[in-house]
Amino acid sequence: MSASLPSLPTPASAVDTDLPAPAAVSPAAVSSDAPTAAELLDFVRRTAQDTALVASLPLDPEGRTWLRLEGPGGSEAWLISWPPGTGTGWHDHAESTGAFTVAAGALKEYSLAARLPTDGWKTLELSEGVDRARLLATGQGRAFGRHHVHEVLNESGQEHAVSVHAYYPPLPQIRRYSRTGAVLRLEQTERPEDWQ
């Protein structure tokens, strides 16, 4: 199911000062009119302000629900609900740049401020000081670059959260990790057919 969104005015705060530096991507992977991280962030922020769309997402007390959206410039976009206590686990979005904004409630993001090798490893020991955490309340969001390793959680005990996400290029894969202390282990790689 997809929804087409009307154009909304661009908020004055559409540019996140925490945007990653542009990464080199092969010309075959991204077209010249590909949306930038700032444009993805602007899209998810505007979409999160669409209260009718956000309210249309069914909330399930047992698990996350989602609605596929039409993102800008051929990007992949999702409206996602997060019941209390749910999360993603550690993962990355491979070659995709992304952005997300909280439309309702709050989400906590834990991330790694380190570039990991993209291939050829199963287990890594992380250095001290690479862990980052940020709480994102309603209306707050962030953009991230390729190979950004993070986990997103709704740490509330009672309140659902809802968020809007966009990725470009559309997700070729998601790599899932487990973490014990400083040790990060690649557990599996999912392809689009695993989640669509």
Helices and strands as residue ranges (DSSP letters): H 37-48, H 51-56, E 66-70, G 72-74, E 76-82, E 90-92, E 97-104, E 106-112, E 123-125, E 131-137, E 141-144, E 150-153, E 161-168, E 174-180, E 183-190, G 192-194
